[in-house]
Amino acid sequence: MEELKEKRRKNPFISNLNKKDVKHFTSDIGLFLRRKCDIPYKLVAHELCGIHVIKPTTPSVLSDEEYFANLSENKIPLSYYPWEEKKHNVIVERYPKLNKGEPYIFVCNHTCPEDIETILNVLDRNAYLVLGSVKTLREEADGYLVWLNGTIPFDISKEEERASVIPKADRVLKTNSILIFPEASHNLDPNKLVNHLFDGPVNMALNTNRKIVLVSLVRDINQNVSFVDVSNPIDINALNEELDKKYQALKGNLSVQEYTKKKIKAITAQLRDGMASGVMNILLRHDQPLERKKYKDIEAYLRTLKVRDSFEKLHWNEKDDFAGEFQTKKIPQEEEYKRVVEDIAALALSGKEVGFDQSGWVELAKDLENKNIPHVMEEHAKQLKKLKVNK
């Protein structure tokens, strides 16, 4: 009976698209039709998703540095915009002049359940979505909209599927653009504007000579409004050459593989900084600061809001793979810090005398556990299940 239920809930035709190889996950005709039918697709998607996009009347002509340097931090009321009350209003604060017909790699922060539909409706051309959540294609009705738009789906928990993303992207980028969220999972961390990014977009750009466009998104759940900033195209090859000059002294000390890896990580870090700048400047103009003294634990409060919103809109349950769905990039410094905190906290709990007060380390270890989003999501799913059973 359970097997029948499982089969019944899968979306016909598209549920196994992530298992297709480079040649068969899409077709040349599919690439062509999606590119040519992008405008009517978006008109339909606007209505189905209830989205009202408000774009600037003219494209931005300033460089990213000039734009942020001249940007006022004064608060802007919603009444300033021609927004519609019953719609999900998407306010695009900046959109560059992009070359007609040229494919780009659009790189966006992964911030809320609505971010995919929001950004796909903002872009001025077709962009295949790199989708690391097979749950959408397998179970959600929205999976068909994603498929119609064009997607590169993969199961993030399977190494062979992760390895297929770059070759598939290389094929798409010959004619169509790509939208990718290199944080890999929704950012539910109240301490980071943008999580650490995976290197996929940089590798795609180096492979294909396509430019990267950063997209920064901030969502106001209460007002049902999203704010979007779209950067100027970034020439990754030019950045690569700059770093070659900067790291000249390292060439003799590192292998070619180590040297290349170091450069790619440095470029990825620059992309993250650029995206975080977009997020911060949106927050300064559109978000109201919270007073910490009014909250017992402001971090827990913000995290709980995000977790509840995710469960409400994405229909998670205790059987979902939270470790895979909420996998984030781990950097060595954070991993080392985690090991040190957990080791000293364990020593403190053991009761051994080491000559200094160890109680603070136990609190730090608890804080790290609270920041473990897959664990937090799993625990929330268990609590919801208990509530259902008790009812």
C-alpha positions as CSV (number, residue, x, y, z in Angstrom):
1,M,0.0,0.0,0.0
2,E,2.8,2.4,0.9
3,E,4.5,1.7,-2.5
4,L,1.3,2.5,-4.3
5,K,0.9,5.8,-2.4
6,E,4.5,6.7,-3.3
7,K,3.9,6.0,-7.0
8,R,0.6,8.0,-7.0
9,R,2.2,11.1,-5.6
10,K,4.9,11.4,-8.2
11,N,4.5,13.9,-11.0
12,P,4.1,11.9,-14.3
13,F,6.7,12.4,-17.0
14,I,9.0,14.8,-15.1
15,S,9.7,13.0,-11.7
16,N,12.9,11.3,-13.0
17,L,14.2,14.1,-15.1
18,N,17.2,14.4,-12.8
19,K,18.4,10.9,-13.9
20,K,18.7,11.9,-17.6
21,D,22.1,12.3,-19.1
22,V,23.6,15.4,-20.8
23,K,22.1,14.4,-24.2
24,H,18.6,13.7,-23.0
25,F,17.7,16.0,-20.1
26,T,16.6,18.5,-22.7
27,S,16.4,18.7,-26.5
28,D,17.7,21.2,-29.0
29,I,14.1,21.9,-30.0
30,G,13.2,22.4,-26.3
31,L,16.1,24.9,-25.9
32,F,14.9,26.8,-29.0
33,L,11.2,26.8,-28.0
34,R,11.9,28.0,-24.5
35,R,14.1,30.8,-25.9
36,K,11.5,32.0,-28.4
37,C,8.4,31.5,-26.2
38,D,9.9,33.2,-23.1
39,I,7.6,36.3,-23.2
40,P,4.2,34.4,-23.4
41,Y,5.5,31.9,-20.8
42,K,6.2,34.8,-18.4
43,L,2.8,36.4,-19.1
44,V,1.1,33.1,-18.1
45,A,3.5,32.6,-15.1
46,H,2.7,36.1,-13.9
47,E,-1.0,35.3,-13.7
48,L,-0.5,31.8,-12.2
49,C,1.9,33.0,-9.6
50,G,0.0,36.2,-8.9
51,I,3.2,38.3,-9.5
52,H,3.3,42.0,-10.3
53,V,6.8,43.0,-11.5
54,I,7.8,46.6,-11.2
55,K,11.0,47.3,-13.1
56,P,13.0,50.6,-13.4
57,T,12.0,52.7,-16.4
58,T,15.5,52.8,-17.8
59,P,18.4,50.3,-17.5
60,S,21.2,51.1,-15.1
61,V,24.3,52.8,-16.8
62,L,26.5,53.0,-13.7
63,S,29.1,50.5,-12.7
64,D,28.3,48.4,-9.6
65,E,30.8,50.5,-7.6
66,E,29.3,53.8,-8.8
67,Y,25.8,52.6,-8.1
68,F,26.4,51.5,-4.5
69,A,28.6,54.6,-3.8
70,N,25.8,57.0,-4.9
71,L,22.9,55.1,-3.3
72,S,21.0,56.8,-0.6
73,E,20.3,54.9,2.6
74,N,17.0,56.8,3.3
75,K,14.0,54.6,3.8
76,I,11.6,54.3,0.8
77,P,7.9,53.7,1.6
78,L,6.0,51.2,-0.4
79,S,3.6,53.9,-1.5
80,Y,6.4,55.3,-3.7
81,Y,5.9,52.3,-6.0
82,P,2.9,51.5,-8.3
83,W,2.2,48.2,-6.3
84,E,-1.0,46.1,-6.3
85,E,-2.4,45.0,-3.0
86,K,-3.6,41.5,-3.9
87,K,-0.4,40.6,-5.8
88,H,3.1,39.5,-4.9
89,N,4.8,42.7,-5.8
90,V,8.4,42.3,-7.1
91,I,10.2,45.7,-7.0
92,V,13.3,45.5,-9.2
93,E,15.5,48.4,-8.1
94,R,18.2,48.0,-10.8
95,Y,18.4,46.1,-14.0
96,P,21.4,46.5,-16.4
97,K,21.3,46.7,-20.2
98,L,22.0,43.2,-21.3
99,N,23.0,42.2,-24.9
100,K,20.0,40.9,-26.8
101,G,20.3,37.2,-27.5
102,E,23.4,36.7,-25.3
103,P,23.2,33.9,-22.7
104,Y,24.2,34.8,-19.1
105,I,24.7,33.0,-15.9
106,F,22.3,34.6,-13.4
107,V,23.5,33.9,-9.8
108,C,21.0,34.6,-7.0
109,N,20.9,34.2,-3.3
110,H,18.6,31.5,-2.0
111,T,16.5,33.2,0.5
112,C,12.8,32.1,0.6
113,P,10.3,29.6,-0.9
114,E,9.3,32.1,-3.5
115,D,12.7,33.0,-4.8
116,I,12.7,30.7,-7.9
117,E,9.4,31.9,-9.3
118,T,10.3,35.5,-8.4
119,I,13.5,35.7,-10.2
120,L,12.4,33.7,-13.3
121,N,9.6,36.3,-13.7
122,V,12.1,39.1,-13.4
123,L,14.7,38.0,-16.0
124,D,14.3,39.4,-19.5
125,R,15.2,36.1,-21.2
126,N,14.8,32.4,-20.8
127,A,17.1,30.9,-18.1
128,Y,17.2,27.2,-17.4
129,L,16.9,26.7,-13.6
130,V,19.6,24.7,-11.9
131,L,17.5,22.8,-9.4
132,G,19.0,20.8,-6.6
133,S,15.7,19.7,-5.0
134,V,14.1,16.7,-6.7
135,K,11.1,17.1,-4.3
136,T,9.8,19.9,-6.6
137,L,9.8,17.9,-9.8
138,R,8.7,14.7,-8.0
139,E,5.8,16.0,-5.9
140,E,4.9,19.7,-6.4
141,A,2.5,21.0,-9.0
142,D,4.9,23.8,-9.6
143,G,7.3,21.3,-11.0
144,Y,5.5,21.5,-14.3
145,L,6.1,25.2,-14.5
146,V,9.7,24.7,-13.7
147,W,9.9,22.0,-16.5
148,L,8.2,24.3,-19.0
149,N,10.7,27.0,-18.2
150,G,13.6,24.6,-18.6
151,T,15.6,23.1,-15.8
152,I,18.8,21.2,-14.9
153,P,17.6,19.1,-12.0
154,F,19.8,16.9,-9.8
155,D,19.7,15.1,-6.5
156,I,22.1,17.0,-4.3
157,S,22.8,14.0,-2.2
158,K,24.1,11.9,-5.1
159,E,27.7,12.6,-6.3
160,E,27.1,11.4,-9.9
161,E,24.2,13.8,-10.3
162,R,26.1,16.7,-8.9
163,A,29.0,16.0,-11.3
164,S,26.5,16.1,-14.3
165,V,25.4,19.7,-13.6
166,I,28.5,21.5,-15.1
167,P,28.4,19.5,-18.4
168,K,24.6,20.1,-18.7
169,A,25.1,23.8,-18.0
170,D,27.8,24.0,-20.6
171,R,25.4,22.6,-23.2
172,V,22.6,25.0,-22.2
173,L,24.8,28.0,-22.2
174,K,25.6,27.7,-25.9
175,T,22.2,29.2,-26.6
176,N,20.2,29.9,-23.4
177,S,20.9,31.5,-20.1
178,I,21.0,29.8,-16.7
179,L,19.7,30.7,-13.2
180,I,21.6,29.2,-10.3
181,F,21.4,29.5,-6.5
182,P,24.9,28.5,-5.4
183,E,24.1,28.7,-1.7
184,A,22.5,25.3,-2.5
185,S,19.7,25.6,0.1
186,H,17.5,28.3,1.5
187,N,19.5,30.6,3.8
188,L,17.7,30.2,7.2
189,D,20.8,31.6,9.1
190,P,20.0,34.9,10.8
191,N,23.8,35.7,11.0
192,K,24.7,35.6,7.3
193,L,23.4,37.9,4.6
194,V,24.5,35.2,2.1
195,N,25.8,31.7,2.8
196,H,29.1,30.6,1.4
197,L,28.8,29.8,-2.3
198,F,29.7,26.7,-4.2
199,D,32.1,27.2,-7.1
200,G,29.7,26.0,-9.9
201,P,28.9,29.3,-11.5
202,V,32.6,30.3,-11.8
203,N,33.5,26.9,-13.4
204,M,30.6,27.3,-15.8
205,A,31.7,30.8,-16.7
206,L,35.3,29.7,-17.3
207,N,34.2,26.7,-19.4
208,T,31.8,28.8,-21.6
209,N,33.2,32.3,-21.6
210,R,29.7,33.5,-20.4
211,K,29.4,36.5,-18.1
212,I,27.8,36.2,-14.6
213,V,25.0,38.5,-13.5
214,L,24.5,38.7,-9.7
215,V,20.9,38.9,-8.5
216,S,20.2,39.9,-4.9
217,L,16.8,39.3,-3.4
218,V,15.2,40.3,-0.1
219,R,11.6,39.2,0.7
220,D,9.2,41.0,3.0
221,I,6.8,38.2,4.1
222,N,4.4,40.5,5.9
223,Q,3.9,42.9,3.0
224,N,4.1,40.1,0.3
225,V,6.8,42.2,-1.4
226,S,10.2,41.2,-2.8
227,F,13.0,43.6,-3.6
228,V,15.5,42.7,-6.3
229,D,18.9,44.1,-7.4
230,V,20.5,42.9,-10.6
231,S,24.2,43.7,-11.2
232,N,26.1,44.5,-14.3
233,P,27.6,41.5,-16.1
234,I,30.8,40.3,-14.6
235,D,33.6,39.0,-16.9
236,I,35.0,36.1,-15.0
237,N,37.9,35.7,-17.4
238,A,39.0,39.3,-16.6
239,L,38.8,38.5,-12.9
240,N,40.8,35.4,-13.5
241,E,43.6,37.4,-15.2
242,E,43.6,40.0,-12.4
243,L,44.1,37.2,-9.8
244,D,46.9,35.7,-11.9
245,K,48.8,38.9,-11.4
246,K,47.9,39.1,-7.7
247,Y,48.9,35.5,-7.0
248,Q,52.0,35.5,-9.2
249,A,54.3,34.6,-6.3
250,L,52.2,31.5,-5.4
251,K,52.7,29.9,-8.8
252,G,56.0,28.3,-7.9
253,N,54.8,27.1,-4.5
254,L,51.5,25.3,-5.6
255,S,50.7,22.7,-8.1
256,V,48.6,23.8,-11.1
257,Q,45.5,22.1,-9.6
258,E,46.0,23.8,-6.2
259,Y,46.7,27.2,-7.8
260,T,43.6,27.0,-10.0
261,K,41.4,25.9,-7.1
262,K,42.7,28.9,-5.0
263,K,41.8,31.3,-7.8
264,I,38.3,29.9,-8.3
265,K,37.6,30.1,-4.6
266,A,38.8,33.7,-4.6
267,I,36.5,34.6,-7.5
268,T,33.6,32.9,-5.8
269,A,34.2,34.9,-2.6
270,Q,34.1,38.1,-4.7
271,L,30.7,37.1,-6.1
272,R,29.4,36.4,-2.6
273,D,30.6,39.9,-1.5
274,G,28.9,41.5,-4.4
275,M,25.6,39.7,-3.7
276,A,25.8,40.6,0.0
277,S,26.3,44.2,-0.9
278,G,23.1,44.1,-2.9
279,V,21.2,42.5,0.0
280,M,22.6,44.9,2.6
281,N,21.7,48.0,0.5
282,I,18.1,46.7,0.0
283,L,17.8,46.1,3.8
284,L,19.0,49.6,4.6
285,R,16.3,51.2,2.5
286,H,13.4,48.9,3.0
287,D,13.7,46.9,6.2
288,Q,12.9,48.2,9.7
289,P,15.5,47.3,12.3
290,L,14.5,45.2,15.3
291,E,15.5,46.2,18.8
292,R,17.4,43.3,20.4
293,K,16.2,44.2,23.9
294,K,12.6,43.5,23.0
295,Y,13.4,39.8,22.3
296,K,14.5,37.1,24.6
297,D,16.5,35.5,21.8
298,I,16.3,37.5,18.6
299,E,18.3,34.9,16.6
300,A,15.9,32.1,17.6
301,Y,12.9,34.3,16.8
302,L,14.2,35.1,13.2
303,R,15.1,31.5,12.5
304,T,11.8,30.2,13.7
305,L,9.9,32.6,11.4
306,K,11.9,31.3,8.4
307,V,11.5,27.7,9.4
308,R,7.7,28.0,9.8
309,D,7.4,29.9,6.5
310,S,9.4,27.1,4.7
311,F,7.2,24.4,6.2
312,E,4.0,26.2,5.3
313,K,4.9,26.8,1.7
314,L,7.0,23.8,0.8
315,H,5.0,21.1,2.7
316,W,8.0,19.4,4.3
317,N,7.4,16.3,6.4
318,E,9.5,14.0,8.6
319,K,10.4,11.7,5.6
320,D,12.2,14.5,3.7
321,D,16.0,14.5,3.3
322,F,16.8,17.6,5.2
323,A,20.5,16.9,5.2
324,G,20.4,17.0,1.4
325,E,17.8,19.7,0.9
326,F,19.6,22.1,3.3
327,Q,23.2,21.2,2.5
328,T,25.4,24.3,2.6
329,K,29.0,25.0,1.8
330,K,31.4,24.4,4.7
331,I,34.7,26.3,4.8
332,P,37.7,25.0,6.7
333,Q,37.8,27.8,9.2
334,E,34.2,27.1,10.3
335,E,34.8,23.4,10.4
336,E,37.9,23.9,12.6
337,Y,36.0,26.3,14.9
338,K,33.2,23.8,15.3
339,R,35.7,21.0,16.2
340,V,37.4,23.2,18.8
341,V,34.1,24.3,20.4
342,E,32.7,20.7,20.5
343,D,35.9,19.2,21.9
344,I,36.2,21.8,24.8
345,A,32.4,21.6,25.5
346,A,32.7,17.8,25.8
347,L,35.7,18.3,28.2
348,A,33.6,20.7,30.2
349,L,30.7,18.3,30.5
350,S,33.1,15.5,31.5
351,G,33.7,17.2,34.9
352,K,37.5,17.1,34.5
353,E,39.5,20.0,36.0
354,V,41.5,21.9,33.4
355,G,42.3,25.1,35.2
356,F,39.8,27.5,33.6
357,D,36.0,28.2,33.4
358,Q,34.6,26.0,30.6
359,S,30.9,26.8,31.0
360,G,30.9,29.2,28.1
361,W,32.0,26.6,25.7
362,V,28.9,24.5,26.4
363,E,26.8,27.5,25.5
364,L,28.8,28.0,22.3
365,A,28.2,24.3,21.4
366,K,24.5,24.7,21.9
367,D,24.6,27.8,19.7
368,L,26.2,25.8,17.0
369,E,23.6,23.1,17.3
370,N,20.9,25.7,16.9
371,K,22.6,26.9,13.7
372,N,22.5,23.4,12.3
373,I,19.6,24.0,9.9
374,P,19.0,20.4,8.7
375,H,18.7,19.4,12.4
376,V,16.4,22.3,13.2
377,M,14.1,21.4,10.2
378,E,14.1,17.7,11.2
379,E,13.1,18.6,14.8
380,H,10.4,20.9,13.6
381,A,9.0,18.1,11.4
382,K,8.9,15.8,14.4
383,Q,7.1,18.4,16.5
384,L,4.5,18.9,13.7
385,K,4.0,15.1,13.5
386,K,3.4,14.8,17.3
387,L,0.8,17.6,17.1
388,K,-1.1,15.8,14.4
389,V,-1.0,12.6,16.3
390,N,-2.2,14.3,19.5
391,K,-5.1,15.9,17.6
